[in-house]
Amino acid sequence: MTDKSEKFGVNTATSIVIANMIGTGVFTSLGFQLLDIQSAPVILLLWVIGGILALCGALCYAELGAALPRSGGEYNFLSQIYHPAAGFISGWISSTIGFAAPTALAAITGATYLNAVRPELPIVGVAAVLVILVGMVHLGSRRGSARFQLLFTALKVLLILLFIIAAWWQVDQLQNVRWTPTKEDLPLITSGGFAIALIYVNYAYTGWNAATYLVGEVNGGGRHLPRILLVGTALVMALYLLLHVMFLSVAPMSAMSGQIEIGYIVAGFAFGDAGSTLVGLMLATLLVSTVSAMVIAGPRALQVIGQDFRALRFLAYENRFGVPAVAICFQTTITLLLVLTSTFDKILIFASFTLALNTLLTVIGVAVLRYRKRSAPDLFRVPWYPWPMLIYVGITFWTLVFVVWERPVEALVGAVLIVSGWLFYYVSRDRVTPEHSSVE
C-alpha cells in the first residue's frame, strides 16, 4: 500500500477529536467566567451544560455523517441538506476562522505559558514558529501525521491527569469553596453573564465534530463515526470537570479572575515558583497537539470546496502523499495573520459566535434529513430523538441572542463574514466542476 492510499485509523480519528477539544479554552476561559460568576457550583454547571451540549451535537453529527459520509464537515452536510450556498458559506467560515482562529488561539496560549517561564521569548514569535513547524509536519505522509497526533494527544491526556493529581497532592491547603448550590445562585444562572460564560465554555468544547472533516479518509468512515465522536467527547467532558474542580479548590478565585494563564497560576499555588515553571512548560507542550489536530482537520474542508468549485480548484491540490498541501498552507497563512494582528479575547468571542451559528444550522439538518427520508438507520440514528437536537438548538440559540446583545461588535463581524461568503459563492457558482453536480 502506498502512502497516498493509506487512511487514518479509528484511534487516530478519536485522538483528533480529543486534541481539537482540549486546547486553549479549558486553560483560559475560567478567568473570563470569574469576572461575572464567583460561584463554584455555577461554574461547574457551565461545564456540565457545555458537555451535554457537545454530546447532543455529536449524536446529531454522527447521524449526518453516517448518511452523508464525505469529508468536509459542515460544508458537505449543508450543501446536501439545504443548498450549495449554505455549504459554501459554511466552508468559507471554516476556512477563514473556523479552524484558523482556534489554531491561532492555541498557539498564542502555548506561547503565553512559555513566556511566563521564559519572559525573553516573544509570545507572537513563538506562536508563529509553532504554527509553521506543525504545518510542515502535516505536509508529509498520513502515517507520519497519525503518529505525531497520537503521540502528542496521549501525552496531553497523561500530563493533564498528572497535573490534577499532583496539584491536589502538593497544595498546602485547599480553598474554602462552597460546592453545593443555593438560591443565591439562581440569578447568576439566568443572567447575561452566564450566557456569555457559556460561549467561552462552548468554545472549549469546540472540536467534537472534528472527525466529520476527514471521515472520507478514515477506515470504516460513517460506520465508526458515532463511536469516534461520542468516546472523544465523553472523555473530554470528564477531564474538563476534573480540571475545574481542581482549579477552584487549589487557587483562589480572586487570583484567577480576568487572567489567561489559569494553569500557570494554579501551579504556582500548588507547587511554588519552581513547580509552576515546570507546569508552564508542560501546558505549552500539550497545546502542540491542539494546533496539530486543527491543521489536520481544517484543510479537508478547503480541499472539498476546491474539488467542487473550479474557481477554487487550487485548494484541492494533493502532494505525492495524497495530502491537501495547498489547503494546509492556505489555512496556516490565515492562522499566522490572526496571530500577528488580533487580540485573544476578540478572536475567541468572534470565532465562537460564528461557529455556533454554523453548527446550529447543521444540527437542525437532522430533522430535514429525516423529513426527506435520507437518513441511514442501518448505520446510526440519534437516540431519544428529537430531544438531543432540541437541547442543542435551544441552548445554542439562547447564547447567540445574548452575544448579539452583550457583544454586538463581534456579532457584527461574524455577520459580515457570512455575507462575504454568500457574495463569493454567487461570484464563483458558475465555475463548478461537473463531477460534483450537487453544487450546481
C-alpha positions in Angstrom: 0.0 0.0 0.0 1.4 3.4 -0.9 1.4 6.4 1.4 -1.3 8.0 -0.8 -3.7 5.2 -0.3 -3.4 5.0 3.4 -6.2 6.1 5.7 -6.5 7.3 9.3 -7.5 4.6 11.8 -10.3 5.0 14.4 -7.8 5.7 17.2 -6.2 8.5 15.2 -9.6 10.0 14.4 -10.6 9.8 18.1 -7.4 11.4 19.1 -8.1 14.3 16.6 -11.4 14.9 18.3 -9.9 14.9 21.8 -6.9 17.1 20.7 -9.2 19.6 18.9 -11.3 20.0 22.0 -8.7 20.1 24.7 -6.8 23.2 24.0 -7.0 26.9 24.7 -10.5 27.1 26.2 -10.1 24.9 29.2 -6.9 26.6 30.4 -8.0 30.2 29.8 -11.8 30.6 29.9 -12.2 30.3 33.7 -10.5 33.6 34.2 -13.1 35.3 32.0 -16.0 33.4 33.6 -14.9 34.5 37.1 -15.3 38.2 36.2 -19.1 37.8 36.4 -19.6 34.5 38.3 -18.0 33.9 41.7 -19.8 30.6 42.5 -18.2 27.1 42.1 -21.5 25.3 41.6 -22.5 27.7 38.8 -19.0 27.4 37.2 -19.3 23.6 37.2 -22.8 23.8 35.9 -21.5 25.7 32.9 -19.1 22.9 32.1 -21.8 20.2 32.6 -24.1 22.1 30.2 -21.3 22.6 27.7 -20.6 18.8 27.8 -24.2 17.8 27.4 -24.5 20.3 24.5 -21.4 18.8 22.9 -22.7 15.2 23.3 -26.1 16.2 21.8 -24.2 17.8 18.9 -22.0 14.8 18.5 -25.1 12.5 18.3 -26.6 14.7 15.6 -23.4 14.9 13.6 -23.0 11.1 13.9 -26.3 10.6 12.1 -25.5 13.1 9.5 -22.0 11.6 8.9 -23.5 8.1 8.6 -26.0 9.3 6.0 -23.6 11.7 4.1 -20.1 10.1 4.5 -17.9 12.6 2.7 -15.1 14.7 4.1 -15.7 18.4 4.6 -17.8 18.6 7.8 -20.5 21.3 7.7 -19.6 22.1 4.1 -20.7 18.6 3.0 -23.7 18.5 5.2 -25.2 21.9 4.5 -24.6 21.6 0.7 -26.6 18.4 0.5 -29.3 19.2 3.1 -30.1 22.8 2.3 -28.4 24.4 -0.7 -24.9 24.7 -2.1 -24.7 28.3 -1.0 -25.3 27.3 2.6 -22.5 24.7 2.3 -20.2 27.2 0.7 -20.7 29.8 3.4 -20.0 27.2 6.0 -16.8 26.2 4.2 -15.9 29.9 3.9 -16.4 30.2 7.7 -14.3 27.1 8.3 -11.5 28.3 6.0 -11.3 31.8 7.4 -11.9 31.4 11.1 -13.4 28.0 11.9 -10.0 26.4 12.3 -7.6 29.2 11.7 -8.8 31.2 14.8 -8.8 28.3 17.3 -5.3 27.3 15.9 -4.1 30.9 16.5 -5.6 30.9 20.0 -3.9 27.6 20.9 -0.6 28.8 19.6 -0.9 32.1 21.4 -1.8 30.3 24.6 1.1 27.9 24.4 3.5 30.8 23.7 2.0 32.7 26.6 2.7 29.8 29.0 6.2 29.6 27.7 6.7 33.3 28.1 5.6 33.1 31.7 8.5 30.7 32.2 11.0 32.4 29.8 10.0 36.1 29.5 12.7 36.7 26.9 10.8 34.6 24.4 8.3 36.8 22.4 4.7 35.4 22.5 3.9 36.3 18.9 7.2 35.0 17.5 6.9 31.6 19.4 3.3 31.2 18.3 4.1 31.9 14.7 7.0 29.4 14.7 4.8 26.7 16.3 2.1 27.1 13.6 4.7 26.9 10.8 6.5 23.8 12.2 3.3 21.9 12.8 2.1 22.8 9.3 5.3 21.4 7.9 4.8 18.1 9.8 1.4 17.6 8.2 2.6 18.2 4.7 4.2 14.7 5.0 2.5 11.3 4.9 -0.7 10.4 6.7 1.3 7.8 8.7 3.6 10.5 9.9 0.7 12.8 10.7 -1.1 10.0 12.6 2.0 9.1 14.7 2.6 12.7 15.6 -1.0 13.3 16.5 -1.4 10.1 18.6 1.9 10.8 20.5 1.0 14.3 21.4 -2.6 13.5 22.3 -1.6 10.7 24.6 1.0 12.9 26.1 -1.7 15.6 26.6 -4.1 13.4 28.4 -1.4 11.9 30.6 0.0 15.3 31.6 -3.4 16.6 32.5 -4.1 13.7 34.8 -0.7 14.1 36.4 -1.3 17.8 36.8 -4.7 17.2 38.6 -3.3 14.5 40.9 -0.1 16.4 41.8 -1.8 19.7 42.4 -4.2 18.1 44.9 -1.4 16.2 46.5 1.1 19.1 46.9 -1.1 22.1 47.8 -0.7 23.1 51.4 -4.4 23.9 51.9 -7.4 23.6 49.7 -9.6 26.7 49.2 -12.7 27.1 51.2 -15.1 26.8 48.3 -18.8 26.2 48.5 -19.7 23.3 46.3 -23.4 23.0 46.9 -25.8 25.3 45.1 -28.0 27.8 46.9 -30.9 30.0 45.9 -28.4 32.9 45.6 -27.0 31.1 42.5 -30.3 31.3 40.6 -29.9 35.0 39.5 -26.4 34.1 38.2 -27.8 31.2 36.0 -30.4 33.5 34.4 -28.0 36.4 33.8 -26.4 37.6 30.6 -23.0 36.9 32.3 -23.9 33.2 32.4 -24.8 33.2 28.7 -21.5 34.9 27.8 -19.6 32.5 30.0 -21.3 29.6 28.3 -19.9 30.9 25.0 -16.4 30.5 26.4 -17.3 27.0 27.6 -18.8 26.1 24.2 -15.6 27.3 22.6 -13.6 25.0 24.9 -15.8 22.1 23.7 -15.4 23.1 20.1 -13.8 20.3 18.1 -16.3 17.5 19.0 -17.2 17.5 15.3 -13.6 17.3 14.0 -13.8 13.8 12.7 -16.5 14.7 10.2 -14.0 16.9 8.3 -11.9 13.8 7.4 -14.5 11.0 7.6 -13.7 10.1 4.0 -10.1 9.4 5.0 -11.0 7.2 8.0 -11.1 3.4 7.8 -14.8 2.4 8.1 -15.9 6.0 7.5 -19.5 6.6 8.6 -19.8 3.2 10.3 -17.3 4.2 13.1 -18.1 7.9 13.2 -20.6 7.6 16.1 -18.1 5.8 18.4 -15.3 8.3 17.4 -17.4 11.4 18.2 -19.1 10.1 21.4 -16.0 8.5 23.0 -13.9 11.5 22.3 -16.5 14.0 23.6 -17.3 12.0 26.8 -13.6 11.6 27.7 -13.1 15.4 27.3 -16.1 16.3 29.4 -14.8 14.1 32.3 -11.4 15.7 32.1 -12.9 19.3 32.0 -14.9 18.7 35.1 -11.9 17.2 37.0 -9.7 20.1 35.9 -12.2 22.8 37.1 -12.8 21.1 40.4 -9.0 21.2 40.8 -8.6 24.8 39.7 -11.2 26.1 42.1 -10.0 24.0 45.0 -6.3 24.9 44.6 -6.2 28.6 43.7 -8.4 31.5 45.0 -10.9 32.9 42.6 -9.5 36.4 43.0 -6.1 35.3 41.7 -7.6 33.7 38.6 -10.3 36.3 37.7 -9.6 38.0 34.4 -6.4 36.1 33.8 -5.4 33.9 30.8 -2.7 31.7 32.2 -5.0 29.8 34.6 -2.9 26.6 34.6 0.3 28.6 35.4 -1.5 30.5 38.3 -2.9 27.3 39.8 0.5 25.6 39.5 2.1 28.5 41.5 -0.3 27.9 44.4 0.2 24.1 44.3 3.9 23.8 43.6 5.6 27.2 44.2 7.7 29.0 41.7 9.8 26.0 40.6 6.8 23.8 40.1 4.9 26.4 38.2 7.8 26.8 35.8 7.6 23.0 35.1 3.9 23.1 34.7 4.1 26.2 32.4 6.4 24.2 30.1 4.0 21.2 30.3 1.0 23.2 29.3 2.9 24.8 26.5 3.8 21.3 25.3 0.3 19.8 25.4 -1.1 22.6 23.3 1.0 21.3 20.4 -1.5 18.5 19.9 -4.3 21.0 19.6 -2.5 23.0 16.9 -1.7 19.7 15.2 -5.3 18.4 15.2 -6.7 21.6 13.7 -4.0 21.6 11.0 -5.1 18.0 10.1 -8.9 18.6 10.1 -9.4 22.2 8.8 -7.8 21.9 5.4 -10.0 18.9 4.5 -13.0 21.3 4.2 -11.0 23.6 2.0 -9.9 20.6 -0.1 -13.6 19.5 -0.7 -14.5 23.1 -1.7 -11.6 23.0 -4.2 -12.9 19.8 -5.6 -16.4 21.3 -6.2 -15.6 24.8 -7.4 -13.3 25.4 -10.4 -12.6 28.9 -9.2 -11.0 27.4 -6.1 -9.6 24.2 -7.6 -6.1 25.1 -6.4 -7.3 24.2 -2.8 -7.8 20.6 -3.9 -4.2 20.1 -4.9 -2.6 17.0 -3.3 1.0 16.3 -2.9 2.5 12.8 -3.5 1.2 11.6 -0.2 -2.4 12.5 -1.1 -2.3 15.3 1.5 -4.1 18.6 0.6 -0.9 20.6 0.6 -2.2 23.9 -0.7 -5.2 23.9 1.7 -2.8 23.3 4.6 -0.6 26.2 3.5 -3.7 28.4 3.0 -5.1 27.8 6.5 -1.6 28.2 8.0 -1.3 31.6 6.4 -4.6 32.8 7.8 -3.6 31.5 11.2 -0.4 33.4 11.1 -2.3 36.6 10.1 -4.5 36.2 13.2 -1.6 35.5 15.4 0.1 38.7 14.2 -2.9 41.1 14.2 -5.6 40.1 16.7 -6.1 40.0 20.5 -7.0 36.9 22.4 -10.5 37.7 23.7 -11.7 39.3 20.4 -10.7 36.2 18.4 -12.4 33.9 21.0 -15.8 35.7 21.1 -15.9 36.3 17.3 -14.9 32.7 16.4 -17.3 31.2 19.0 -20.3 33.2 17.8 -19.7 32.4 14.1 -19.0 28.7 14.7 -22.1 28.4 16.9 -24.3 29.7 14.0 -22.6 27.1 11.7 -23.3 24.1 14.0 -26.8 25.3 14.9 -27.9 25.1 11.3 -26.2 21.8 10.8 -27.8 20.1 13.8 -31.3 21.3 12.6 -30.4 19.4 9.4 -31.1 16.1 11.2 -34.8 16.9 11.1 -34.6 18.0 7.5 -32.8 14.8 6.5 -35.3 12.6 8.3 -38.2 14.5 6.7 -36.7 13.8 3.3 -36.1 10.1 4.3 -32.4 10.4 3.6 -31.0 9.1 6.9 -29.1 5.8 7.3 -30.9 3.9 10.1 -28.8 0.8 9.5 -25.7 2.7 10.4 -26.8 5.2 13.1 -29.8 7.3 14.2 -29.9 9.7 17.1 -31.3 8.0 20.2 -34.1 9.8 22.1 -34.8 11.9 19.0 -35.7 14.8 18.9 -34.5 15.7 22.4 -30.7 15.9 21.7 -31.4 18.1 18.7 -33.8 20.3 20.6 -31.5 20.7 23.6 -28.6 21.7 21.3 -30.7 24.1 19.3 -32.4 25.7 22.3 -29.2 26.3 24.4 -27.1 27.5 21.4 -29.8 29.9 20.2 -30.1 31.3 23.7 -26.4 32.0 23.9 -26.3 33.6 20.5 -29.0 36.0 21.4 -27.0 37.2 24.4 -23.8 37.5 22.4 -25.6 39.8 20.0 -26.9 41.8 22.9 -23.8 41.9 25.0 -21.0 41.9 22.3 -22.6 43.4 19.2 -19.3 44.3 17.5 -18.1 40.7 17.5 -21.5 39.5 16.3 -21.4 42.1 13.5 -18.0 41.0 12.3 -19.4 37.4 12.2 -22.4 38.6 10.1 -20.0 40.4 7.7 -18.0 37.2 7.3 -21.2 35.3 6.5 -22.4 37.9 3.9 -18.9 37.9 2.3 -19.1 34.2 1.9 -22.5 34.4 0.3 -21.2 37.1 -2.2 -18.2 35.0 -3.0 -20.4 32.0 -3.7 -22.5 33.9 -6.2 -19.4 35.1 -7.9 -18.0 31.6 -8.3 -21.1 29.4 -8.6 -21.0 29.3 -12.4 -17.5 27.8 -12.1 -18.4 24.4 -10.6 -16.8 21.1 -11.5 -19.2 18.9 -13.5 -18.4 15.8 -11.4 -20.0 17.5 -8.4 -23.4 18.3 -9.6 -24.8 18.8 -6.1 -23.4 22.3 -6.1 -24.6 23.4 -9.4 
